[in-house]
Amino acid sequence: MLTREDWTKATGAPPAVKGLVWFTDGSKMREGTGAGVYWQLIGRRLSFSLGRKATVIQAEIYAILACAYEIKSQNRQEKYVSAPIV
């Protein structure tokens, strides 16, 4: 898994990654907590409202699980999935 430093320390293009590239995020704001998933290949975006009581770590985990579920439901044959930590 690539860290933020791995993505930003090189100049030019980001480092080469194998397989599908997905982005996940969980966040909490005054209005509530949410989770999001983005599939870079086709620009697919998913977002989920988790209410006011969910924590940021719960939102992060929910986003990762939603990403895994989405990949599984696509019946993709790739062996690798990259999910940069941002």
DSSP file (Angstrom, degrees, kcal/mol; ACC not computed):
  #  RESIDUE AA STRUCTURE BP1 BP2  ACC     N-H-->O    O-->H-N    N-H-->O    O-->H-N    TCO  KAPPA ALPHA  PHI   PSI    X-CA   Y-CA   Z-CA
    1    1 A M              0   0    0      0, 0.0     2,-0.3     0, 0.0    81,-0.1   0.000 360.0 360.0 360.0 136.8    0.0    0.0    0.0
    2    2 A L        -     0   0    0     13,-0.0    83,-2.1     4,-0.0     2,-0.2  -0.668 360.0-145.6 -88.4 139.7    1.3    3.4   -0.9
    3    3 A T     >  -     0   0    0     -2,-0.3     4,-1.7    81,-0.2     5,-0.2  -0.461  32.2-100.4 -93.2 172.0    1.5    6.2    1.7
    4    4 A R  H  > S+     0   0    0      1,-0.2     4,-1.9     2,-0.2     5,-0.2   0.889 125.0  54.4 -57.7 -40.0    0.9    9.9    1.1
    5    5 A E  H  > S+     0   0    0      1,-0.2     4,-2.6     2,-0.2     5,-0.2   0.892 103.9  54.2 -63.3 -39.7    4.7   10.3    1.2
    6    6 A D  H  > S+     0   0    0      1,-0.2     4,-0.5     2,-0.2    -1,-0.2   0.885 112.3  44.7 -60.2 -38.5    5.2    7.7   -1.6
    7    7 A W  H  < S+     0   0    0     -4,-1.7    -1,-0.2     1,-0.2    -2,-0.2   0.820 122.1  35.7 -75.4 -31.2    2.7    9.6   -3.8
    8    8 A T  H  < S+     0   0    0     -4,-1.9    -2,-0.2    -5,-0.2    -3,-0.2   0.670  99.8  71.5-101.9 -17.5    4.2   13.0   -3.1
    9    9 A K  H  < S+     0   0    0     -4,-2.6     2,-0.3    -5,-0.2    -1,-0.1   0.807  87.4  72.8 -73.9 -26.5    7.9   12.6   -2.8
   10   10 A A  S  < S-     0   0    0     -4,-0.5     2,-0.2    -5,-0.2     0, 0.0  -0.615  81.4-127.7 -86.6 145.6    8.5   11.8   -6.5
   11   11 A T  S    S+     0   0    0     -2,-0.3     2,-0.3     3,-0.0    -2,-0.1  -0.609  74.4   8.5 -86.7 154.0    8.3   14.6   -9.1
   12   12 A G  S    S+     0   0    0     -2,-0.2    -2,-0.1     0, 0.0     0, 0.0  -0.590 116.9  17.4  82.3-138.8    6.1   14.2  -12.1
   13   13 A A  S    S-     0   0    0     -2,-0.3     3,-0.1     1,-0.1    -3,-0.0  -0.278  87.1 -99.8 -69.5 152.4    3.7   11.2  -12.3
   14   14 A P        -     0   0    0      0, 0.0    -7,-0.1     0, 0.0    -1,-0.1  -0.274  56.1 -77.8 -65.0 160.5    2.8    9.2   -9.2
   15   15 A P        -     0   0    0      0, 0.0     2,-0.1     0, 0.0   -13,-0.0  -0.206  57.1 -93.0 -59.8 151.5    4.6    5.9   -8.7
   16   16 A A        -     0   0    0     -3,-0.1     2,-0.3     1,-0.0     0, 0.0  -0.417  46.5-168.7 -66.1 137.4    3.5    3.0  -10.8
   17   17 A V        -     0   0    0     -2,-0.1     2,-0.3     2,-0.1     4,-0.1  -0.911  17.3-121.3-125.8 155.1    0.9    0.8   -9.1
   18   18 A K        -     0   0    0     -2,-0.3    64,-0.1     2,-0.1     0, 0.0  -0.706  66.8 -13.0 -94.2 147.5   -0.4   -2.6  -10.0
   19   19 A G  S    S-     0   0    0     -2,-0.3    62,-0.2    62,-0.1    -2,-0.1  -0.182 107.9  -3.0  73.5-155.7   -4.1   -3.4  -10.7
   20   20 A L  E     -a   81   0A   0     60,-1.7    62,-3.5     1,-0.0     2,-0.5  -0.399  60.6-141.2 -73.9 148.0   -7.1   -1.2   -9.9
   21   21 A V  E     +a   82   0A   0     60,-0.2    19,-1.9    -2,-0.1    20,-0.5  -0.963  26.3 171.2-115.8 119.1   -6.7    2.1   -8.2
   22   22 A W  E     -B   39   0B   0     60,-2.9     2,-0.4    -2,-0.5    17,-0.2  -0.897  19.2-151.5-121.6 151.5   -9.4    3.0   -5.6
   23   23 A F  E     -B   38   0B   0     15,-2.7    15,-2.7    -2,-0.3     2,-0.3  -0.986  13.6-174.1-122.5 136.8   -9.6    5.9   -3.1
   24   24 A T  E     +B   37   0B   0     60,-0.4    62,-0.3    -2,-0.4     2,-0.3  -0.940   5.0 173.9-127.4 152.0  -11.5    5.7    0.2
   25   25 A D  E     -B   36   0B   0     11,-2.1    11,-3.0    -2,-0.3     2,-0.4  -0.979  14.8-167.5-157.2 144.6  -12.2    8.3    2.8
   26   26 A G  E     +B   35   0B   0     -2,-0.3     2,-0.3     9,-0.2     9,-0.2  -0.991  20.0 169.1-128.6 141.4  -14.2    8.7    6.0
   27   27 A S  E     -B   34   0B   0      7,-2.5     7,-2.7    -2,-0.4     2,-0.4  -0.986  24.2-144.5-151.3 159.3  -14.8   12.1    7.6
   28   28 A K  E     +B   33   0B   0     -2,-0.3     2,-0.2     5,-0.2     5,-0.2  -0.994  23.3 165.3-129.1 131.6  -16.8   13.8   10.3
   29   29 A M  E >   -B   32   0B   0      3,-2.7     3,-0.9    -2,-0.4    -2,-0.0  -0.768  55.0 -87.5-131.6 178.9  -18.2   17.3   10.2
   30   30 A R  T 3  S+     0   0    0      1,-0.3     3,-0.1    -2,-0.2    -1,-0.0   0.860 126.2  53.7 -57.7 -36.7  -20.8   19.2   12.1
   31   31 A E  T 3  S-     0   0    0      1,-0.2     2,-0.3    20,-0.0    -1,-0.3   0.727 124.0 -78.8 -73.7 -21.9  -23.6   17.9    9.9
   32   32 A G  E <   -B   29   0B   0     -3,-0.9    -3,-2.7    20,-0.1     2,-0.4  -0.939  52.1 -60.2 150.4-172.7  -22.6   14.3   10.4
   33   33 A T  E     +B   28   0B   0     18,-3.2    17,-3.2    -2,-0.3    18,-0.5  -0.833  47.5 176.7-110.1 144.3  -20.2   11.5    9.5
   34   34 A G  E     -BC  27  49B   0     -7,-2.7    -7,-2.5    -2,-0.4     2,-0.3  -0.949  18.4-149.7-145.1 165.0  -19.7   10.1    6.0
   35   35 A A  E     -BC  26  48B   0     13,-2.3    13,-2.8    -2,-0.3     2,-0.3  -0.970  14.3-168.1-134.5 149.2  -17.7    7.7    3.9
   36   36 A G  E     -BC  25  47B   0    -11,-3.0   -11,-2.1    -2,-0.3     2,-0.4  -0.985   9.6-165.6-142.1 152.3  -16.7    7.8    0.2
   37   37 A V  E     -BC  24  46B   0      9,-2.5     9,-2.8    -2,-0.3     2,-0.4  -0.997   6.6-171.9-135.1 137.4  -15.3    5.5   -2.4
   38   38 A Y  E     -BC  23  45B   0    -15,-2.7   -15,-2.7    -2,-0.4     2,-0.7  -0.992  11.5-156.4-134.6 127.2  -13.8    6.5   -5.8
   39   39 A W  E  >> -BC  22  44B   0      5,-2.7     4,-1.4    -2,-0.4     5,-1.1  -0.906   7.3-160.6-102.8 111.5  -12.8    4.2   -8.6
   40   40 A Q  T  45S+     0   0    0    -19,-1.9    -1,-0.2    -2,-0.7   -18,-0.1   0.843  80.5  66.1 -62.1 -38.4  -10.2    6.0  -10.7
   41   41 A L  T  45S+     0   0    0    -20,-0.5    -1,-0.2     1,-0.2   -19,-0.1   0.882 123.4  11.1 -55.9 -45.4  -10.6    3.8  -13.8
   42   42 A I  T  45S-     0   0    0     -3,-0.5    -1,-0.2     2,-0.1    -2,-0.2   0.342 102.3-112.1-118.0   4.8  -14.2    4.8  -14.6
   43   43 A G  T  <5 +     0   0    0     -4,-1.4     2,-0.4     1,-0.2    -3,-0.2   0.789  54.2 169.4  71.1  26.3  -14.7    7.7  -12.3
   44   44 A R  E   < -C   39   0B   0     -5,-1.1    -5,-2.7     2,-0.0     2,-0.4  -0.592  12.2-169.1 -76.6 128.5  -17.2    5.8  -10.2
   45   45 A R  E     -C   38   0B   0     -2,-0.4     2,-0.4    -7,-0.2    -7,-0.2  -0.968   9.0-178.7-122.0 133.9  -18.1    7.7   -7.0
   46   46 A L  E     -C   37   0B   0     -9,-2.8    -9,-2.5    -2,-0.4     2,-0.4  -0.987   3.6-175.5-127.1 139.9  -20.0    6.3   -4.0
   47   47 A S  E     -C   36   0B   0     -2,-0.4     2,-0.4   -11,-0.2   -11,-0.2  -0.994   4.2-166.4-138.1 147.9  -20.9    8.2   -0.9
   48   48 A F  E     -C   35   0B   0    -13,-2.8   -13,-2.3    -2,-0.4     2,-0.5  -0.996  15.0-143.0-136.0 131.1  -22.6    7.2    2.3
   49   49 A S  E     -C   34   0B   0     -2,-0.4   -15,-0.2   -15,-0.2     3,-0.1  -0.831  15.0-176.8 -91.4 129.0  -24.1    9.2    5.2
   50   50 A L        -     0   0    0    -17,-3.2     4,-0.5    -2,-0.5     3,-0.2   0.221  38.8-118.2-112.2  12.6  -23.4    7.5    8.5
   51   51 A G        -     0   0    0    -18,-0.5   -18,-3.2     1,-0.2    -1,-0.4  -0.245  39.6 -64.1  81.5-171.2  -25.3    9.9   10.8
   52   52 A R  S    S+     0   0    0    -20,-0.3    -1,-0.2     1,-0.2   -20,-0.1   0.669 122.7  57.4 -90.6 -19.0  -24.0   12.0   13.6
   53   53 A K  S    S+     0   0    0     -3,-0.2    -1,-0.2   -20,-0.1    -2,-0.1   0.633  78.0 102.3 -94.0 -13.2  -22.8    9.3   16.1
   54   54 A A        -     0   0    0     -4,-0.5     2,-0.1   -21,-0.1    -4,-0.1  -0.421  67.4-130.4 -69.5 145.0  -20.4    7.4   13.9
   55   55 A T     >  -     0   0    0     -2,-0.1     4,-2.0     1,-0.1     5,-0.1  -0.418  22.1-107.5 -89.0 169.3  -16.7    8.1   14.5
   56   56 A V  H  > S+     0   0    0      2,-0.2     4,-2.7     1,-0.2     5,-0.2   0.913 120.6  51.9 -63.2 -42.9  -14.1    9.0   11.9
   57   57 A I  H  > S+     0   0    0      1,-0.2     4,-2.5     2,-0.2    -1,-0.2   0.885 108.4  51.6 -64.1 -36.9  -12.4    5.5   12.2
   58   58 A Q  H  > S+     0   0    0      2,-0.2     4,-2.5     1,-0.2    -1,-0.2   0.903 111.0  48.5 -63.4 -39.6  -15.9    3.9   11.7
   59   59 A A  H  X S+     0   0    0     -4,-2.0     4,-2.3     2,-0.2    -2,-0.2   0.904 110.8  50.3 -66.6 -41.2  -16.3    5.9    8.6
   60   60 A E  H  X S+     0   0    0     -4,-2.7     4,-2.0     2,-0.2    -2,-0.2   0.934 113.5  45.3 -61.3 -46.2  -12.8    5.0    7.3
   61   61 A I  H  X S+     0   0    0     -4,-2.5     4,-2.7     1,-0.2     5,-0.2   0.902 111.0  53.5 -65.2 -41.3  -13.5    1.3    7.9
   62   62 A Y  H  X S+     0   0    0     -4,-2.5     4,-2.8     1,-0.2    -1,-0.2   0.913 108.3  50.6 -59.1 -42.9  -16.9    1.6    6.3
   63   63 A A  H  X S+     0   0    0     -4,-2.3     4,-2.2     2,-0.2    -1,-0.2   0.911 111.0  48.2 -62.6 -42.6  -15.4    3.1    3.2
   64   64 A I  H  X S+     0   0    0     -4,-2.0     4,-2.4     2,-0.2    -2,-0.2   0.922 113.8  46.6 -64.1 -44.1  -12.8    0.3    3.0
   65   65 A L  H  X S+     0   0    0     -4,-2.7     4,-2.6     2,-0.2    -2,-0.2   0.901 111.7  51.0 -65.0 -40.7  -15.5   -2.3    3.4
   66   66 A A  H  X S+     0   0    0     -4,-2.8     4,-2.4    -5,-0.2    -1,-0.2   0.883 110.3  50.6 -63.4 -37.6  -17.7   -0.6    0.8
   67   67 A C  H  X S+     0   0    0     -4,-2.2     4,-2.5     2,-0.2    -2,-0.2   0.935 110.7  47.8 -64.1 -47.2  -14.8   -0.5   -1.6
   68   68 A A  H  X S+     0   0    0     -4,-2.4     4,-2.4     1,-0.2    -2,-0.2   0.905 112.5  49.5 -61.2 -41.7  -14.1   -4.2   -1.1
   69   69 A Y  H  X S+     0   0    0     -4,-2.6     4,-2.5     2,-0.2    -1,-0.2   0.911 110.7  50.0 -63.1 -42.9  -17.8   -5.0   -1.6
   70   70 A E  H  X S+     0   0    0     -4,-2.4     4,-1.1     2,-0.2    -2,-0.2   0.914 111.1  48.6 -63.5 -43.4  -17.9   -2.9   -4.8
   71   71 A I  H ><>S+     0   0    0     -4,-2.5     5,-0.9     1,-0.2     3,-0.6   0.932 112.8  48.2 -61.4 -45.9  -14.8   -4.7   -6.2
   72   72 A K  H ><5S+     0   0    0     -4,-2.4     3,-1.3     1,-0.2    -2,-0.2   0.894 109.0  53.1 -62.0 -40.9  -16.3   -8.1   -5.4
   73   73 A S  H 3<5S+     0   0    0     -4,-2.5    -1,-0.2     1,-0.3    -2,-0.2   0.731 101.7  60.5 -69.7 -20.4  -19.6   -7.2   -7.0
   74   74 A Q  T <<5S-     0   0    0     -4,-1.1    -1,-0.3    -3,-0.6    -2,-0.2   0.595  98.2-138.3 -80.0 -11.6  -17.9   -6.2  -10.2
   75   75 A N  T < 5 +     0   0    0     -3,-1.3    -3,-0.1    -4,-0.5     2,-0.1   0.881  37.1 176.4  53.2  42.0  -16.5   -9.7  -10.6
   76   76 A R      < -     0   0    0     -5,-0.9    -1,-0.2     1,-0.1    -2,-0.0  -0.456  30.1-148.6 -76.6 150.7  -13.1   -8.3  -11.7
   77   77 A Q        +     0   0    0     -2,-0.1    -1,-0.1     2,-0.0    -2,-0.0   0.449  54.5 123.0-100.2  -2.7  -10.2  -10.6  -12.4
   78   78 A E        -     0   0    0      1,-0.1    -2,-0.0     2,-0.1     3,-0.0  -0.289  51.4-152.2 -61.9 145.0   -7.4   -8.4  -11.3
   79   79 A K  S    S+     0   0    0      1,-0.0     2,-0.4     0, 0.0    -1,-0.1   0.707  74.5  56.9 -86.8 -23.2   -5.1   -9.7   -8.6
   80   80 A Y        -     0   0    0    -63,-0.0   -60,-1.7     2,-0.0     2,-0.4  -0.868  53.9-175.5-119.9 144.3   -4.1   -6.3   -7.2
   81   81 A V  E     -a   20   0A   0     -2,-0.4     2,-0.5   -62,-0.2   -60,-0.2  -0.995  12.5-155.7-133.1 128.7   -6.0   -3.3   -5.8
   82   82 A S  E     +a   21   0A   0    -62,-3.5   -60,-2.9    -2,-0.4   -65,-0.0  -0.913  13.3 177.0-105.8 129.0   -4.2   -0.1   -4.8
   83   83 A A        -     0   0    0     -2,-0.5   -60,-0.2   -62,-0.2   -62,-0.1  -0.792  21.6-147.9-129.6  88.4   -5.8    2.1   -2.3
   84   84 A P        -     0   0    0      0, 0.0     2,-0.7     0, 0.0   -60,-0.4  -0.255  15.1-125.0 -59.1 140.0   -3.5    5.0   -1.5
   85   85 A I              0   0    0    -83,-2.1   -60,-0.1     1,-0.2   -81,-0.0  -0.789 360.0 360.0 -86.8 117.4   -3.7    6.4    2.0
   86   86 A V              0   0    0     -2,-0.7    -1,-0.2   -62,-0.3   -83,-0.1   0.377 360.0 360.0-122.4 360.0   -4.4   10.1    1.8
